[in-house]
Every structure is written in C-alpha cells, then in structure tokens.
Amino acid sequence: MQILLKLFLFIALFLIIFSLFTFFISIHPMKIITNLEPSYLGLNFEEVSFKSIDGIKLSGWLIPNNKTKSTIIVMHGYPADKANLLGIAEFLAKDFNVFLFDFRSFGKSEGRYTTAGYLEKNDLLGAIKYLEEEENITKIGLYGFSLGGAVALMTNHKNVKAIVTDSAYAKLSHMVEHMYRIFFVFKHPLAYLTKLYGILFLRLNIDDASPVDNIKNIRVPILIVHAEKDSQIPVSEAYLLHNANKKSELWIVENAEHGMTHSINPEKYEKRVLEFFEGSLK
C-alpha cells in the first residue's frame, strides 16, 4: 500500500512539474527573427510600428500597391515572425497592399508572453486601426497561417471583407491535448493542468480561444485551407471549422504537411487565393 502511495505521489509530482515547465516554455518560446525583408524580394516597403488595442508596441511592414486601396493583412504562425510569410506576401502584393506584423512577443514586437491566439486578437485589431487611421484603408482581407489563421477567425471587424486561413486550429484546447498525445492516459490530466495554469498565471481560459465558436458569426467569405497530412494541427480541425460555417470554402491540400500547402503547387495555390480575394475585395 505504501509503495502504491509513493508511486501515485511520484506520478502526480511529475505531471505537475512537467506540465508547468511545458506551459512556461510554450508561452515564452525562443524568439525567431528571420534575416529577410521585403526589399530582398524586390518589394518596396515601409517599416512601421503601432500598438495593439491593449497597448503593446508591435512591429510591421506595409508593402504598398498604388493600383488599389484594398489591403491584405498577413499573419504568421507560432513561433515564427512576419518575414516567415514573405513568400505569401510576394504574390499577394501583385494585386493588393500587403501588411505584415509580428504578434506580441514574436519577432521584433514587444510583449512578455504569447497566448497562442487569445490576446493576439488585440494585435490584429491594432493593425486594422493603424491601417484605418494612418493609411485610410477600410477594405481589408485577412490571411493567416496556423496561429494567424486562428486569430483571423476569432476577430470580428466591420472592415474585414474576406478571410483566408491556412492550417488554423478550431480550438486551442484541442492543440493542448494534441501536444500531450504521446502520454496516452496522462494526456487529459496534463491538458487540465495546462488549462489551470492559464487561469492562475494569465487569467485566461484556453477554452475561450475557440475559432470554431466564432466562425459561426462571420458573414464574410471564408476560404479554409489545410494540409491533408498535418501532424501539428490535424486536418480534423479544418472540418470542424467548415462544419461550423457551411458557407465557407474548404480546400484540403493532398499529401501536404504543416506549412507545405503553398510549396506543393505554388501556381495552383496562388491562383486560388488571389481569385478568392479579388472576388471579395475588388
């Protein structure tokens, strides 16, 4: 009996310490600053700074297009930075202004931690406010990869006219469970502890980071792109999002892994995304 009690206490202590360590590593990931900027691709750009609506200073790039006022905001994934999506910005810049920025605590933006989507809504709203007030732009499309796609689907704004997501999650709580999937029976207690730490340390409930709940209220056109063989954010998340908003378009890119939907067939990808935005923003 005493041996069983010691074993139980050991397992409980391990779960608490391991989940706490994982939680703090997750909200403080290693900062990545890609040594690349739009000029390297022959794109003119303006380096800008602005604030999220809760006051955090963020770093951005505006790539102007003199032919239009319509603008696509491009949002990176976790734990990357804005330069990570310059390949996407390059083809979008043919027809639109493009605005990229680093989410809080990523790239060159300020911020002490990431919430993997929940507070990052304030970053996107700050970017929209900047475009409205400084550039007089009121016709906006959103393109978000992974974390960025989830943020796009959790943010409502009257000037957003179309949304494209690539490999977005449906619920942050699903991602926590997926992260702990290799622990089998311990997956659920580890996920519960992570949720508890979010409430205790950040005063946030990961259940509230839920694109699948908000997508039901979105009335603008949505294109949901997802990699068929995504090991980081399972393709089942895309089906959940699509089923929650049947008016959305769903495109599953066959044989693609996370981050490979564009590279498998760039011409097809760019044509579909451009035509989608042109139909909504032109």
C-alpha positions as CSV (number, residue, x, y, z in Angstrom):
1,M,0.0,0.0,0.0
2,Q,2.8,2.4,0.9
3,I,4.6,1.6,-2.4
4,L,1.4,2.4,-4.4
5,L,1.0,5.7,-2.5
6,K,4.6,6.6,-3.2
7,L,4.1,5.7,-6.9
8,F,1.0,7.8,-7.1
9,L,2.7,10.8,-5.5
10,F,5.7,10.4,-7.8
11,I,3.4,10.4,-10.9
12,A,1.4,13.3,-9.6
13,L,4.5,15.4,-8.9
14,F,6.0,14.5,-12.3
15,L,2.8,15.6,-14.1
16,I,2.7,18.9,-12.2
17,I,6.3,19.7,-12.8
18,F,6.4,18.6,-16.4
19,S,3.2,20.4,-17.3
20,L,4.3,23.6,-15.6
21,F,7.6,23.5,-17.4
22,T,5.9,22.9,-20.7
23,F,3.4,25.7,-20.0
24,F,6.1,28.3,-19.4
25,I,8.2,27.2,-22.4
26,S,5.1,27.4,-24.6
27,I,4.2,31.0,-23.6
28,H,7.9,32.0,-23.8
29,P,9.1,30.3,-26.9
30,M,12.6,31.0,-28.4
31,K,12.3,34.3,-30.3
32,I,12.9,33.9,-34.1
33,I,14.0,36.9,-36.1
34,T,14.4,35.9,-39.8
35,N,17.1,37.8,-41.6
36,L,14.9,38.7,-44.5
37,E,12.9,41.8,-45.5
38,P,10.6,42.7,-48.5
39,S,13.4,44.5,-50.3
40,Y,15.3,41.3,-50.7
41,L,12.4,40.2,-53.0
42,G,12.3,43.4,-54.9
43,L,9.4,44.8,-52.9
44,N,9.2,48.4,-51.8
45,F,8.0,48.6,-48.2
46,E,7.6,50.9,-45.2
47,E,8.7,49.8,-41.7
48,V,6.0,50.8,-39.2
49,S,5.3,50.4,-35.5
50,F,1.9,50.5,-33.9
51,K,0.1,49.4,-30.8
52,S,-2.3,46.6,-30.1
53,I,-5.5,47.8,-28.6
54,D,-4.2,46.8,-25.2
55,G,-1.1,48.9,-25.6
56,I,1.7,46.6,-26.7
57,K,4.1,48.0,-29.3
58,L,4.2,45.9,-32.4
59,S,6.5,45.8,-35.5
60,G,5.1,45.8,-39.0
61,W,5.8,46.2,-42.7
62,L,3.5,47.9,-45.2
63,I,4.1,46.8,-48.8
64,P,2.2,49.4,-50.9
65,N,0.4,48.8,-54.2
66,N,-0.5,52.1,-56.0
67,K,-3.3,50.4,-58.0
68,T,-5.6,49.8,-55.1
69,K,-6.6,50.7,-51.5
70,S,-7.6,47.1,-50.7
71,T,-5.2,45.5,-48.3
72,I,-4.4,42.0,-47.1
73,I,-3.1,41.6,-43.5
74,V,-0.8,38.6,-43.4
75,M,-0.3,36.9,-40.1
76,H,2.4,34.3,-39.2
77,G,2.3,31.1,-37.2
78,Y,3.8,30.0,-33.9
79,P,6.7,30.7,-33.1
80,A,7.7,32.4,-36.3
81,D,7.8,36.1,-37.4
82,K,6.4,38.2,-40.1
83,A,9.3,37.5,-42.5
84,N,8.4,33.8,-42.5
85,L,5.5,34.6,-44.8
86,L,7.2,36.9,-47.3
87,G,6.7,34.2,-49.9
88,I,2.9,34.6,-49.4
89,A,3.2,38.4,-49.3
90,E,5.1,38.4,-52.6
91,F,2.3,37.0,-54.7
92,L,-0.4,38.9,-52.8
93,A,1.5,42.2,-53.5
94,K,0.8,41.8,-57.2
95,D,-2.8,42.9,-56.7
96,F,-3.1,44.3,-53.2
97,N,-1.4,46.4,-50.5
98,V,0.1,43.9,-48.0
99,F,0.5,44.5,-44.3
100,L,2.6,42.1,-42.2
101,F,3.3,42.3,-38.5
102,D,4.8,40.3,-35.6
103,F,2.4,39.2,-33.0
104,R,3.2,40.1,-29.4
105,S,6.4,38.5,-28.0
106,F,7.4,37.3,-31.5
107,G,9.9,38.8,-34.0
108,K,10.6,42.5,-33.3
109,S,7.4,43.1,-31.4
110,E,7.3,43.8,-27.6
111,G,5.3,41.6,-25.2
112,R,6.3,39.4,-22.3
113,Y,4.5,36.2,-23.5
114,T,2.2,34.7,-26.1
115,T,-1.3,33.4,-25.5
116,A,-1.3,31.4,-28.8
117,G,-4.3,33.3,-30.1
118,Y,-6.4,34.7,-27.4
119,L,-4.9,38.1,-26.7
120,E,-3.4,38.2,-30.2
121,K,-6.8,39.3,-31.3
122,N,-5.9,42.7,-29.8
123,D,-2.8,42.7,-32.0
124,L,-4.9,42.2,-35.2
125,L,-7.4,44.9,-34.1
126,G,-4.4,47.3,-33.5
127,A,-3.2,46.6,-37.1
128,I,-6.6,47.3,-38.5
129,K,-6.8,50.5,-36.5
130,Y,-3.4,51.6,-37.8
131,L,-4.5,51.0,-41.4
132,E,-7.7,52.9,-40.9
133,E,-6.2,55.9,-39.2
134,E,-2.7,56.2,-40.8
135,E,-3.4,54.9,-44.3
136,N,-7.2,55.5,-44.7
137,I,-7.7,51.8,-45.6
138,T,-11.1,50.4,-44.9
139,K,-11.3,47.4,-47.3
140,I,-9.3,44.6,-45.7
141,G,-8.7,40.9,-46.3
142,L,-7.1,38.6,-43.7
143,Y,-4.6,35.9,-44.5
144,G,-3.5,33.8,-41.5
145,F,-1.2,30.8,-41.3
146,S,-1.7,28.4,-38.3
147,L,-1.8,30.7,-35.2
148,G,-2.5,33.6,-37.6
149,G,-5.5,31.8,-39.1
150,A,-7.0,31.1,-35.7
151,V,-6.6,34.8,-34.8
152,A,-8.3,35.8,-38.0
153,L,-11.3,33.6,-37.2
154,M,-11.6,35.0,-33.7
155,T,-11.6,38.6,-34.7
156,N,-14.7,40.5,-35.8
157,H,-14.4,43.8,-37.6
158,K,-16.7,45.7,-40.0
159,N,-13.8,46.5,-42.4
160,V,-12.8,42.9,-42.9
161,K,-14.3,41.7,-46.1
162,A,-12.7,38.3,-46.7
163,I,-10.7,35.7,-44.7
164,V,-8.2,33.0,-45.9
165,T,-6.8,30.6,-43.3
166,D,-4.2,28.0,-43.8
167,S,-3.8,25.3,-41.2
168,A,-5.7,27.1,-38.4
169,Y,-6.8,25.3,-35.3
170,A,-10.5,25.1,-34.3
171,K,-10.0,25.2,-30.5
172,L,-6.8,25.9,-28.6
173,S,-7.8,23.2,-26.1
174,H,-7.5,20.7,-28.9
175,M,-4.0,21.8,-29.6
176,V,-3.0,21.3,-25.9
177,E,-4.4,17.8,-25.9
178,H,-2.6,17.1,-29.3
179,M,0.6,18.3,-27.8
180,Y,0.3,15.7,-25.0
181,R,-1.0,12.9,-27.2
182,I,2.1,10.7,-26.7
183,F,1.3,10.4,-23.0
184,F,-1.8,8.4,-23.6
185,V,-3.8,8.1,-20.4
186,F,-2.0,11.1,-18.9
187,K,-3.0,13.3,-21.8
188,H,-6.1,14.6,-20.1
189,P,-4.7,15.5,-16.7
190,L,-1.7,17.2,-18.4
191,A,-4.2,19.2,-20.5
192,Y,-6.3,20.1,-17.5
193,L,-3.2,21.3,-15.6
194,T,-2.2,23.5,-18.5
195,K,-5.7,25.0,-18.5
196,L,-5.4,25.6,-14.8
197,Y,-2.1,27.4,-15.2
198,G,-3.6,29.7,-17.9
199,I,-6.3,30.7,-15.4
200,L,-3.8,31.1,-12.5
201,F,-0.9,32.9,-14.2
202,L,-2.6,34.6,-17.2
203,R,-6.2,34.9,-16.0
204,L,-7.2,33.3,-19.3
205,N,-9.2,30.2,-20.1
206,I,-7.9,28.3,-23.1
207,D,-11.5,27.2,-23.8
208,D,-12.2,30.8,-24.8
209,A,-9.7,30.6,-27.6
210,S,-12.2,29.0,-30.0
211,P,-12.3,29.9,-33.7
212,V,-14.9,27.2,-34.2
213,D,-17.3,29.1,-31.9
214,N,-16.7,32.5,-33.5
215,I,-16.7,31.4,-37.2
216,K,-20.5,30.8,-36.8
217,N,-20.9,34.6,-36.5
218,I,-18.7,35.5,-39.5
219,R,-20.7,36.7,-42.5
220,V,-17.9,37.5,-45.0
221,P,-16.4,34.9,-47.4
222,I,-14.0,32.4,-45.8
223,L,-11.6,30.1,-47.5
224,I,-10.2,27.3,-45.2
225,V,-7.0,25.7,-46.5
226,H,-5.4,22.8,-44.7
227,A,-2.7,20.2,-45.2
228,E,-4.1,16.7,-45.5
229,K,-1.2,15.1,-43.5
230,D,-0.7,17.9,-41.0
231,S,1.0,16.4,-37.9
232,Q,0.9,19.7,-35.9
233,I,-2.7,20.8,-36.4
234,P,-4.7,17.8,-37.5
235,V,-6.9,18.1,-40.7
236,S,-9.9,17.3,-38.5
237,E,-9.7,20.9,-37.2
238,A,-10.4,22.2,-40.7
239,Y,-13.5,20.0,-41.0
240,L,-14.7,21.3,-37.6
241,L,-14.4,24.9,-38.8
242,H,-16.1,24.2,-42.1
243,N,-19.0,22.4,-40.5
244,A,-19.5,25.3,-38.2
245,N,-19.8,27.7,-41.2
246,K,-21.1,25.8,-44.2
247,K,-20.8,28.9,-46.4
248,S,-17.1,28.7,-46.0
249,E,-14.9,27.1,-48.8
250,L,-12.8,24.1,-47.7
251,W,-9.7,23.1,-49.6
252,I,-7.7,20.2,-48.3
253,V,-4.3,20.1,-50.0
254,E,-3.4,16.4,-50.6
255,N,-0.2,14.9,-49.3
256,A,0.8,18.2,-47.7
257,E,2.4,18.5,-44.2
258,H,2.1,21.6,-41.9
259,G,3.5,24.6,-43.8
260,M,3.7,22.9,-47.2
261,T,0.3,23.8,-48.7
262,H,1.8,26.5,-50.8
263,S,5.1,24.8,-51.8
264,I,3.5,21.6,-53.1
265,N,1.9,23.5,-56.0
266,P,2.6,27.3,-55.8
267,E,0.9,28.2,-59.0
268,K,-2.4,26.5,-58.0
269,Y,-2.3,27.9,-54.5
270,E,-1.6,31.5,-55.6
271,K,-4.2,31.4,-58.3
272,R,-6.9,30.1,-55.9
273,V,-6.1,32.6,-53.1
274,L,-5.8,35.6,-55.4
275,E,-9.1,34.8,-57.1
276,F,-10.8,34.4,-53.8
277,F,-9.6,37.8,-52.5
278,E,-10.2,39.5,-55.9
279,G,-13.8,38.3,-55.8
280,S,-14.3,39.9,-52.4
281,L,-12.1,42.9,-52.3
282,K,-12.0,44.4,-55.8
